[in-house]
């Protein structure tokens, strides 16, 4: 899949996070004159243009996309609510728009729709449990839209448990299934990683990983089940 053209460079943090969560490859460009200079061999698969800070410059870039080698690439414009009146005169330059005030989930949904129209993209493989989202393609996790800074083994442990909600696993089983049969660490390794995971997801969501007394751990039970 060819990358998505994104503007500006660097992207606003919320746009970059939404693209990461959607598993969308992208290349950020700073100005219209770089649209063709940096285009991949098969053209851009689409474009997302953040216009809230400089609408005129953003529309110049949209025009460059429309008149370049990828004129049919679906284009999503992200604007400030105050810029809505200006859209009437430039609707030919974009396919859809999203307000900066919209929740991140809406931006991700519009991105998915954008790529569905190309026939090239599809929703990445995700594990979703309430506010928790694990992207199995990019090895990224977030909760309430907040990215989690997990180590590789923390992610693997969370992924293993989240993929099997409600099922109880002993510490020994988790050691063999997550760390591997050749791992010689003790059961305390599991306890340490569970404690770190709970701290990183936050107190509000710590109940997602439940301790089953004298047995081990399970994922996804209501708060009242925590021991």
C-alpha positions in Angstrom: 0.0 0.0 0.0 1.4 3.4 -1.0 1.7 5.9 1.8 -0.8 8.6 2.7 0.3 12.2 2.1 0.0 14.2 5.3 0.3 17.9 5.9 1.9 19.8 7.7 5.4 18.5 8.6 5.6 17.7 11.5 2.0 16.6 12.0 0.0 17.6 15.0 0.3 15.0 17.7 -3.4 14.0 17.6 -3.3 13.4 13.8 -0.1 11.4 14.1 -1.6 9.3 16.8 -4.8 8.6 14.9 -2.7 7.5 11.9 -0.7 5.2 14.0 -3.7 3.7 15.6 -5.3 3.1 12.2 -2.1 1.5 11.0 -1.8 3.9 8.1 1.7 4.5 6.5 2.2 8.2 5.8 4.7 10.8 4.6 4.4 14.3 5.8 5.1 17.2 3.5 5.5 20.8 4.5 4.4 22.6 1.3 2.6 22.2 -2.1 5.8 22.1 -4.1 6.8 18.9 -2.4 3.6 17.0 -3.3 5.0 15.7 -6.6 8.7 15.8 -5.6 8.1 13.3 -2.8 5.3 11.2 -4.4 5.8 7.4 -4.4 6.1 5.7 -7.8 2.5 4.6 -7.9 1.2 7.9 -6.5 -0.3 8.9 -3.2 -3.0 6.5 -1.8 -4.8 9.5 -0.3 -4.1 12.6 1.7 -4.9 14.1 5.1 -4.4 17.8 5.4 -4.6 19.7 8.7 -5.7 23.2 7.8 -6.5 24.7 11.2 -3.3 26.6 11.5 -3.0 27.9 7.9 -6.0 27.3 5.7 -4.6 29.1 2.6 -1.4 27.0 2.6 -3.4 23.8 3.2 -5.7 24.5 0.2 -2.7 25.2 -2.0 -1.5 21.7 -1.1 -4.9 20.2 -1.8 -4.8 21.9 -5.2 -1.4 20.4 -5.9 -2.8 16.9 -5.1 -5.8 17.5 -7.4 -3.6 18.7 -10.3 -0.8 16.2 -9.9 -0.2 12.6 -10.6 -2.7 11.4 -8.0 -5.7 13.6 -8.8 -8.2 10.9 -7.6 -6.5 10.2 -4.3 -9.2 10.7 -1.6 -8.4 13.7 0.5 -9.5 14.4 4.1 -9.4 18.0 5.3 -9.1 18.7 9.0 -10.3 22.2 9.9 -11.2 24.4 12.8 -15.0 25.0 13.3 -14.4 28.7 12.6 -13.2 27.8 9.0 -16.5 26.2 8.0 -17.8 29.2 6.1 -14.7 29.1 3.8 -15.4 25.5 2.6 -18.2 26.4 0.2 -15.7 27.9 -2.3 -13.3 25.0 -2.3 -15.3 21.8 -2.0 -13.8 20.5 -5.2 -10.4 20.2 -3.4 -11.4 17.6 -0.8 -13.6 14.5 -0.4 -14.4 14.8 3.2 -13.6 17.0 6.2 -13.4 16.6 9.9 -13.4 19.2 12.7 -10.5 19.6 15.0 -13.0 19.4 17.9 -14.1 15.9 16.8 -13.1 13.0 19.0 -10.1 11.0 17.8 -12.4 8.0 17.2 -14.2 10.0 14.5 -11.0 11.0 12.8 -9.9 7.3 12.7 -13.4 6.3 11.4 -13.1 8.9 8.6 -9.6 7.7 7.8 -10.9 4.1 7.5 -13.7 5.4 5.2 -11.1 7.3 3.2 -9.1 4.1 2.5 -12.1 2.0 1.9 -12.9 4.2 -1.0 -9.4 3.5 -2.5 -10.0 -0.2 -2.4 -6.5 -0.5 -0.9 -6.9 -0.1 2.8 -8.7 -2.1 5.4 -9.1 -1.8 9.2 -6.0 -3.1 10.9 -6.4 -6.1 13.2 -7.3 -4.8 16.6 -8.1 -6.1 20.1 -10.6 -3.7 21.7 -11.9 -3.9 25.2 -13.7 -0.8 26.3 -11.2 2.1 26.3 -8.3 -0.2 25.6 -7.2 -0.7 22.0 -4.3 -2.9 20.9 -3.1 -2.6 17.3 -1.7 -6.0 16.4 0.0 -4.7 13.2 1.9 -1.8 14.7 2.4 -3.2 18.3 0.9 -0.1 19.8 -1.6 0.2 22.6 -3.8 3.0 23.8 -6.4 3.6 26.5 -9.0 6.4 26.3 -7.0 7.5 23.2 -3.8 7.9 25.2 -0.9 5.9 23.9 0.7 3.5 26.4 4.5 3.4 26.6 4.9 -0.4 27.0 8.0 -2.5 26.7 7.9 -5.4 24.3 7.1 -8.0 27.0 4.5 -5.7 28.7 2.8 -5.5 25.3 3.0 -9.2 24.7 1.6 -10.0 28.1 -1.3 -7.5 27.7 -2.0 -8.8 24.2 -2.0 -12.5 25.4 -4.5 -11.7 28.2 -6.7 -9.3 26.3 -7.1 -11.9 23.5 -8.5 -14.4 26.0 -10.9 -12.3 28.3 -12.2 -14.1 31.3 -9.8 -17.0 31.1 -7.6 -17.6 34.1 -3.9 -18.3 33.6 -1.3 -19.4 36.2 1.9 -17.6 36.5 3.7 -20.7 35.2 1.5 -20.8 32.1 2.0 -17.1 31.4 5.8 -17.6 31.7 5.7 -20.4 29.2 3.2 -18.9 26.8 4.4 -15.3 26.8 8.1 -15.5 27.7 8.7 -18.9 26.1 9.6 -22.3 27.3 13.3 -21.4 27.5 12.8 -18.6 29.9 14.1 -19.4 33.4 12.8 -16.5 35.3 10.6 -17.1 38.3 6.9 -16.3 38.8 7.8 -13.0 40.3 8.6 -11.8 36.7 4.9 -12.1 35.9 3.9 -10.2 39.0 6.3 -7.4 38.3 5.0 -7.0 34.7 1.4 -7.1 35.8 2.1 -4.4 38.4 3.7 -2.2 35.7 0.8 -2.8 33.3 -1.7 -1.7 35.9 0.3 1.4 36.7 0.5 2.3 33.0 -3.2 1.8 32.2 -4.0 3.9 35.2 -6.0 3.3 38.4 -9.3 3.8 36.5 -8.6 0.8 34.3 -6.4 -1.3 36.5 -9.4 -3.7 37.0 -8.9 -4.9 33.4 -6.2 -7.3 34.8 -7.7 -9.2 37.7 -5.8 -11.2 40.3 -7.3 -14.6 41.0 -6.1 -15.5 44.4 -3.9 -18.6 44.7 -4.2 -19.2 40.9 -2.9 -16.4 38.7 -4.5 -13.7 36.5 -7.3 -13.0 34.1 -8.4 -10.2 31.9 -11.6 -8.3 31.5 -13.7 -9.0 34.6 -15.7 -6.2 36.3 -14.0 -4.2 39.0 -15.8 -6.1 41.7 -13.8 -9.2 40.8 -10.4 -7.8 41.8 -8.9 -9.5 44.8 
